[in-house]
Every structure is written in structure tokens, then in C-alpha cells.
Amino acid sequence: MSVKTTEFKHVSYLWDDAKAAELAGDEVALLIYRSNLLGADLRLTNYGGGNTSCKLMSKDPLTGQDVEVMWIKGSGGDIGTLKKSGLAALYVDRLRSLKNVYRGVEHEDEMVELFNHSIYDLNSKAPSIDTPLHGFLPFAHIDHLHPDAAIAIAAAKDGKQITEELFGGTIGWVEWKKPGFELGLQLKACLDANPGIRGIMLGSHGLFTWGDTAYESYINTLEVIEKCAEYLEQNYGKKGPVFGGQKVQSLEEAGRKKQAVALAPILRGFCSSERNMIGHFTDDARVLEYINSNDLERLAPMGTSCPDHFLRTKISPLVLDLAPEADLSDVEGLKAKLAPAFEAYRQMYTDYYNTCKHSNSPAIRDTNPVIILYPGVGMFSFSKDKQTARVAAEFYTNAINVMKGAEAISEYTSLPRQEAFDIEYWLLEEAKLQRMPKPKALSGRIALITGSAGGIGKAIAKKFVEEGAVVILNDMNAERLESAGEEFKAAYGKDSYATAVMDVTSADQIQAAMDVAALNFGGVDLIVNNAGLSISKTIGDHTEKDWDLLYDVLVKGQFFVTQAAVAVMKKQAIGGDVINIVSKNALVSGPNNAGYGSAKAAQLHLSRLNAAELGPDKIRVNVVNPDAVISDSNIWAGGWAEGRAKAYGITVAELPAYYAKRTLLNEIILPVDIANACFALTGGLLAKSTGNVINVDGGVAAGFVR
């Protein structure tokens, strides 16, 4: 039974005695349980940051003898979602015996390869660089976390003295040293010099805490972080206003969102000079307090301290010299104003690289900023995908918390540039990057597919996400859209999509959907005009209402969605794709089809006209012509199936076979077939094609383009 004596205000106590009792006797399971609880509270550690371990006696499978084994989070994992498959298990005696072959700090990186000779469990995840930090300490359970409250003290000018006074000597101190074998030795030396301590603060880095059991380690960790957080809380405002007080007044929320929507595509264009980037925007209150402050100008260039922070945010952010209420409607004028700031940032980063590089350093990476601050409005982040951009924003928010705390109790200090470079361009980090999967064909692309809550549209959206894109799901039916969103979240995760209710006949809803794209991802560069409907009637039966509806949805809808999207694409100036889902009926004459067929013909020629106009902007416009896609289609849920069956003198049940038999390939066409054609046009192999038509109809000779 656990005994909690502290009332926690600044961290979450989540331990469940009943749950822990179910795991009693299985120390690895308790390690995973503890890790997941710690990772569930972002005040304790960041996404993917920190690591946890336990040591226990186990049977050596080769000798049958009892040996000490350490289980520790493997390389690249996240403690909040950790499972056994994410752990590395190593013989403790073998790991510690590596001290005998250690050649000194200049050669510490070579020790990482030797960790593999200490592997106990052959299903282990690759051991992380932090393995010796845990292995050289004697404790059964150890937590190494990066809590903002602790790092604020660790990154303070007087951090060592504050730690000594705050904890009365029960927390040790180790000066900044990048993670690795040498730091592991320094931790052990600190413990040997200070027996009985309950943890160690790592200068500018984070916190080590421990216990004899999983619970003791958990409660010790919470108590230390709680004490740090409470100390900061007591000191905010004592020296003076937080961050030197407010310099800039925030716009109201609606105004902030409006400015972010207008600016995001322009920023995305600048940040995508080397590869397409995905954006994220936040106007979190903690961010606004910092970016609106008098101290922003002093603190922002200093950069971050914790390695977890700047590995994801770059060494420092770009701060925009724009008034919160600035008129952002003059796109070209705005680009001219911002261009020098981006050039200066790229030059700063290049100089940083050239000044700090070693003879064997990896090549310089993308020189564009990851974090962009707009005082009075919010923070933008740009990276290779949505999750990475979102996490970068979260990490910079952590850095803001650290600066706030350090400034309240002392003075914030960042890592020296050379130390930061040696982490960012560490050969071991580069090797980790090289092991990552290559980007998918649509990575960095933002797609909006109209009518994507079902049928062909949803199939296209799924294909695009599977190939690396993010999508804006939309539909005029809110309930259907919500269901599609839940499906995408379950299948692909929350960072794969956003949703917008959109009727393509509504200019306001079209613009709102583009705003969703800009606010969630930074813009849009892949449009599929798929929304549609069908009405099959004789000339005599066709009404003006029928005619107007067909042309409003199919022709005007296609045009105005394209028009709104092109405005965003031109802001970005990185090209784009428009695919129009038209129909075999654009080319083939049939009975009872005057309104639908002529609207489809208009869609087809409108596509050619748009391709001709948008070519100079590197925006390609192509057409996919399906036929008889019956599966999960809104069209067939209405009266269209009955109308076509009547026109051909057959029953509705006979339609699929009828359509297949009239094709050259005798094939039924499915939504995924249309999705594959859309991917073929956008996946890179046809990057120099525009104004083209791909028929996906099983082969209808009358529909051949000629």
C-alpha cells in the first residue's frame, strides 16, 4: 500500500494502488506503469523526453545463474506510451565493466556500439545514449525527466546554489555535460561524494531521482518536482514583472486567428524553400505572456538550454517585426518586408554552423527557422510533418516556462553555442536521423478533398494520408463529417487531419475551410474537387431547379473552391495541384443526362482553362474521369441509380454488372481506384504533367480522349 504524504498542486498524482497491486511481483510491468503515469503529465517531462529504468535479478538463459538485469527505455521512445517492446534489457555487470575499456571523453561515442555486447533480452530496443547514466547508479528504480520547473533551476545562473539551499543538500549537482558515458561516470561520482542524496540536478538539462521500489521512485520524483515548482511559484513577480512586463497588447482571440490565417501560408512558403513544411499555430496564454514582453528581445536570441528543446526548435526563433494589427492584405508587399528577416535568419544559422562545425560534422541542415514568434498574435512552428511541428511548439513552450522560472529566481542562462552545436550535429544524432524511414511521396503536402466524409472523397483522403499528406476532411453533412473524423483519428492519429463543414455552393464555407487549412497546417497545396451529385431525367422532366443545382455544385463549386485555394497557393509560392473528379459523361453522350452530362463537360473544359492559366505559378490542374463508382457513394444513395436503371431498361441490382460488362476490361470500378489515380497524378512521377485526363472507367471506348 502506497503512502502519500504530500498534497500536490503542481504535478498530477496518478498512482492507483489497485492497479499497482495487479502488477505486484513484475518489476518490468511496474516500470512501464510508472513510466506511463509520468509521461501522462507534461509538467513532468516532454513528449519523447526522459527515460526510466529498473534493475532486478533474473536467470541468465546461458548459465542458469542469477544475474542483475537493467530494463530501460530504449532509443527514441516516449515514456507516456511505453510498452515492453520499447525497452532495452542489459546485463548490469557487463555494462559496468565497459569502464575497463573506456579511453576517455574524446572517445566516449565509441562506447555506444559496445552497449550491444551487454544485451540480455534479444528482443531489446536499441539502448539509448542515456543507458550508462542509469547503469552506473545502484538504485533499483530510476527516473530521468525534463520537468520545466527543475530545468528552470538547472538553467539559472545560480542554479547550483539554489538547489543546495532549496533541498538542504539532499539533491546533488552535476554541471552541464552532454549525455553519454562520461556523464554516467560523473553521476556516480556525485553520488559517491554525497551518499544519501535523493536525486541529482543536471545543469541546464534535467533531473535524476530514484527509489528502491517503483512507487518510491515515483513519489520521490513527484515530491522533488513539486518542491521546484512551488519555489518558482513563490518567486514569480518578486523581482519585478514577469519577463519585464508587457510591451505589446494581444489582439482579441478572433483577431489573433484572423492574422494567423492570413500570415501562415506566407510563412510556410518561406520555410519551405528547401522542402515542403507543415505548420502549427498556438496562441497559448504562456506563449503570449512571453512574446508580448519587454524581455523577448533579450531572451529569444539566447536560445534554449535543455537538449530536448533545441533539437526540435533550432537554436533560436525568428521574431517578426510586425505590429499585431498590421494590414496583411498586401501579399507581395508583406513578402518583401519579411524576406530580409528570413535571409538574416538563414545567414545566422549558416554562420553558427560554420563557426562551430568539426572536420567530421554532418552537412548543414535546413537553415530556415522552426519557431516563428509574432508578438500580439502567437507562435508558428514549421517542420516535416504535423506531429513534429506541434511537438516543436510544445517544446518551445517548455523553453518559455524554463526562461520564466529562471528569470524569477535568478538569471536565465542558455547553453554556449558550441555545446548546442555539438548536440544538434552529434554524429550519434545524425546516425539516428539516417535510420529514420525516408519521407513518403506526399510528405509535407496539405490536401483538401471536397466531399471527403464518404465514398470516393474519403477513399482519396485515406490514400493521401497513407502516403504522408495531411488532409482537411469536409462535407456538408456535419454528422457524416464527425464520423469520418473519428475514423481518421482511430486509424491515423489526431495529427493527420482537420475537419470543416463545407457546402461547395457557399462562398463563406469555402473560405472557412481554407482558413481551417491555414490555421491547422499552414496552408494548402493539393485540392481535389470531388463533391458532386447526379440527376438523371429526360429533357422534358428536367426542371430549372435541377439545372441550377447541378451547375452550382459541379461547375461553380469546382471553380470557387479552386479560386479560394489558388489564392492560398500563390501566397505560399511553392506550386500545387488541383485534381478535378469529373466523369466519363463529360465525353460520352447518353440518354436522360442533359443537365449532368453538360455540367461535367463544363467541369472538364474549366480544368483545361485553369491549367493554362496557372502553369506559370507551378500549379498543375488535371482531371480524373471515373464511371459507375457505386460503392459507398452519395450519388447512388439518391435517385440516380433508379434513373440510370430506367434509362437502360434494367433493375438497380443489375447496374454494377451492367456497367462492368460494357467496359473493355469488364471491371467494376471502386473508390480506391479513383484514389490511386489521384495519387498517380500527385505522387511525383507525373510532376511535369498538367491539363491531362486519366480515365478510370474500366475502358469505355466512347470516352477515350481525342
Secondary structure, DSSP 8 states (H G I E B T S, - for coil): --------SSS-----HHHHHHTTT-HHHHHHHHHHHHHT-TTT--TT--EEEEEEEEE-TTT--EEEEEEEE-TT--GGG--GGGEEEEEHHHHHHGGGG---GGGGGGHHHHHGGGB-STT-----TTHHHHHTS--SEEEEE--HHHHHHHTBTTHHHHHHHHHTT-EEEE----SSHHHHHHHHHHHHHSTT-SEEEETTTEEEEEESSHHHHHHHHHHHHHHHHHHHHHHTTTSSSGGGSB-S----HHHHHHHHHHHHHHHHHHHTSSS--EEEEE--HHHHHHHTBTTHHHHGGG---SHHHHHHH-SS-EE----TT-----HHHHHHHHHHHHHHHHHHHHHHHHHH--TT-------S-SEEEETTTEEEEEESSHHHHHHHHHHHHHHHHHHHHHHHHS-B----HHHHHHHHT-HHHHHHHHHS----TTTT-EEEETTTTSHHHHHHHHHHHHTT-EEEEEES-HHHHHHHHHHHHHHH-GGGEEEEE--TT-HHHHHHHHHHHHHHHS---EEEE---------TTT--HHHHHHHIIIIIIHHHHHHHHHHHHHHHHTS-EEEEEE--GGGT---TT-HHHHHHHHHHHHHHHHHHHHHGGGTEEEEEEEE----TT-HHHHTTHHHHHHHHHTS-GGGHHHHHHHTSSS-----HHHHHHHHHHHHSSTTTT--S-EEEESS--GGG---
